[in-house]
Amino acid sequence: MDILNLLHSSFLPGKTGARLRESKVFPSYAIIPVSGVLNLTNVNDKIVFDEARASSYDKRNDNLAPTRDALFLLMRTVLGDLPESARVLCVGVGTGAELIDLAQHFPNWHFTAVDPAAAMLDICRKHAEECGFTSRCTFHEGYLDSLPQGEPYDAATCLLVSHFFAQRDERSKFFNQIAQRLRPDGYLISSDLSCDMNSHAYRSILEIWVRMLTTAGFPMEDVEKFCASYGRETAVLPPQEVEAIIESSGFNSPVQFYQNLLIRAWYSRRQ
Ligand SMILES: C[S@@+](CC[C@H](N)C(=O)[O-])C[C@H]1O[C@@H](n2cnc3c(N)ncnc32)[C@H](O)[C@@H]1O
């Protein structure tokens, strides 16, 4: 299936997609974003954060560093009023990009790094060693529910994690677990893929998104997997819906402070 068909069918969820195609709400696109074709034969392959993905994760994302750095600059600015020796919970820390950035800018902060993927967390640990701040980090391989209880945190980060919860109630439970670990008024910085998949904007942005990922060196096979998962294993919801989920999970109204194509980030404070 080539990308035009893909954009016209697979990314539009269920009946809505069929309705939109029939009603010709969306014009045919003349722009083909990549030279190759996408196919969906691997549509059921899950995105797994195993050894192979972990070892290539940083290199590929480094090619998109300017977009990530803009997010981090704003994240640091939002969190700039935290105490001198703040405690920060990094949920789904992966290879540690957000933790490293915060640790470098706030030399007295302490971090708890949580991730169920051993291969990702190992790299995070290695980065912390190389940068010399292991003594300010606690690493927890697993999910939040098995993290030992301790003093409440001043802030939590949760970047590109919650969209992996396909069910809204599970996503809400996840955000609520984070809220339970924060002090009242503590910050949540979260980012997710978010867009109204039924909108013209989504179809347009998706083309640029695919172009950006392939230009950054993501293999076509991975880009296919990512795109095929949107609206399925990866819950790409409209921003208002993500905000409603966060707000119903123990936080005040989230404020969107960043957008890079399909990625949006919010800050919110525990009620
Ligand atoms: C796309 S990566 C993001 C990593 C990092 N936050 C970043 O922005 O580079 C998603 C990470 O979330 C982790 N993850 C998935 N489900 C999780 C859950 N329920 N709780 C905590 N981490 C989870 C995965 O293992 C993976 O390392």
Ligand as a Chemical Component Dictionary entry (heavy atoms), coordinates in Angstrom:
data_LIG
# 
_chem_comp.id                   LIG 
_chem_comp.type                 NON-POLYMER 
_chem_comp.pdbx_formal_charge   0 
_chem_comp.three_letter_code    LIG 
# 
loop_
_chem_comp_atom.comp_id 
_chem_comp_atom.atom_id 
_chem_comp_atom.alt_atom_id 
_chem_comp_atom.type_symbol 
_chem_comp_atom.charge 
_chem_comp_atom.model_Cartn_x 
_chem_comp_atom.model_Cartn_y 
_chem_comp_atom.model_Cartn_z 
_chem_comp_atom.pdbx_ordinal 
LIG C1  C1  C 0  9.206  6.794  23.473 1  
LIG S1  S1  S 1  10.084 6.318  24.905 2  
LIG C2  C2  C 0  10.349 7.913  25.671 3  
LIG C3  C3  C 0  11.591 7.925  26.489 4  
LIG C4  C4  C 0  11.963 9.314  27.030 5  
LIG N1  N1  N 0  10.949 9.792  27.945 6  
LIG C5  C5  C 0  12.154 10.293 25.888 7  
LIG O1  O1  O 0  11.331 11.210 25.729 8  
LIG O2  O2  O -1 13.145 10.129 25.156 9  
LIG C6  C6  C 0  8.841  5.607  25.945 10 
LIG C7  C7  C 0  9.395  4.964  27.195 11 
LIG O3  O3  O 0  8.293  4.701  28.077 12 
LIG C8  C8  C 0  8.489  3.452  28.689 13 
LIG N2  N2  N 0  7.168  2.973  29.155 14 
LIG C9  C9  C 0  6.207  2.370  28.432 15 
LIG N3  N3  N 0  5.133  2.118  29.217 16 
LIG C10 C10 C 0  5.433  2.580  30.454 17 
LIG C11 C11 C 0  4.731  2.636  31.697 18 
LIG N4  N4  N 0  3.507  2.135  31.824 19 
LIG N5  N5  N 0  5.338  3.185  32.770 20 
LIG C12 C12 C 0  6.573  3.712  32.651 21 
LIG N6  N6  N 0  7.298  3.688  31.502 22 
LIG C13 C13 C 0  6.725  3.135  30.420 23 
LIG C14 C14 C 0  9.128  2.605  27.602 24 
LIG O4  O4  O 0  9.818  1.499  28.127 25 
LIG C15 C15 C 0  10.066 3.611  26.944 26 
LIG O5  O5  O 0  11.344 3.619  27.515 27 
# 
loop_
_chem_comp_bond.comp_id 
_chem_comp_bond.atom_id_1 
_chem_comp_bond.atom_id_2 
_chem_comp_bond.value_order 
_chem_comp_bond.pdbx_ordinal 
LIG C1  S1  SING 1  
LIG S1  C2  SING 2  
LIG S1  C6  SING 3  
LIG C2  C3  SING 4  
LIG C3  C4  SING 5  
LIG C4  N1  SING 6  
LIG C4  C5  SING 7  
LIG C5  O1  DOUB 8  
LIG C5  O2  SING 9  
LIG C6  C7  SING 10 
LIG C7  O3  SING 11 
LIG C7  C15 SING 12 
LIG O3  C8  SING 13 
LIG C8  N2  SING 14 
LIG C8  C14 SING 15 
LIG N2  C9  SING 16 
LIG N2  C13 SING 17 
LIG C9  N3  DOUB 18 
LIG N3  C10 SING 19 
LIG C10 C11 SING 20 
LIG C10 C13 DOUB 21 
LIG C11 N4  SING 22 
LIG C11 N5  DOUB 23 
LIG N5  C12 SING 24 
LIG C12 N6  DOUB 25 
LIG N6  C13 SING 26 
LIG C14 O4  SING 27 
LIG C14 C15 SING 28 
LIG C15 O5  SING 29 
# 
